Amino acid sequence: MTPYSLAFYLDAVTTGTVLGLRPDDRPDRVAEVLGTEYGENGGRGTLWRDYGLIEFHWHRAGPDDPWAGHHVSLQVHRLARRGRTLVGGALRARYGRFAPRLRFDKLHRLLERRGATLVPVAEAASNAPYFRTYEHPLSRATVTVIATYGEHSTPPELRPGDVYAIQLPAGAGTADCGDTPSRG
C-alpha cells in the first residue's frame, strides 16, 4: 500500500473521484461523505464548497434547476501554507496523515507503476513559465506543477517540482483509469 496521502492522490488521478464522490455528485451527496464543515461561496448560477484541501464546484441555469457538478479541485498548495488541519476527518480516516508538499516526480513515478500515464498539455499564457500542467487522458484529471519560482506568481512555500493543484472534471467517468487493460 502506498503510504499516507500519496494513495489519495493516486486514487483521485486514476479514478477521477474523491472518496467515491464524482465531480458531478450533488451537494447533498458530497455533504453526506465529507460532512457539513465547509465554506460556501457562490453567485448567480454558481456554487462551490470549500472543504480545505478539496473544493467541489457546481452550476445551474436558473434558481429552480438542480445543481450540476462542474469539477473538483484538490488545492494541494494549501497544505504547505496552512498546515495539515485542512484535511478533513473523512480523508484522514481513510488515508492517514498528509505531507505538507507533494513532489510531482514521485506522483508521476507511482502513477506510471499503476499503468497511468500523464501527458503535458498546453499551458495558458497567464501561467507560463511558472506552471506546467499534465493530464491523465482517461480520467481527464489534470495535475498542475510549479515549473519555476516567480516572486508574485508562485507560493513562496513551494519549490519547482511541487504539485500546486489537481483538478477532476465532471463527466469523465469513474472507472479505474490505468492504461493497462484489465484481463479477466
Buried (B, 14 or more C-beta within 10 A) or exposed (E): EBEEBBBBBBBBBBBBBBBEBBBBBBBEBBBEEBEEEBEEEEEEEEBBBBBBBBBBBBBBEEEEEEBEBBBBBBBBBBBBEBEBEBBBEBBEEEBEEBBBBBBBEBBBEBBEEBEBBBEEBEBEEEBEEBBBBBBBEBBBBBBBBBBBEEEEEBBEBBBEBBBBBBBBBBEBEBEBBBBEEEEE
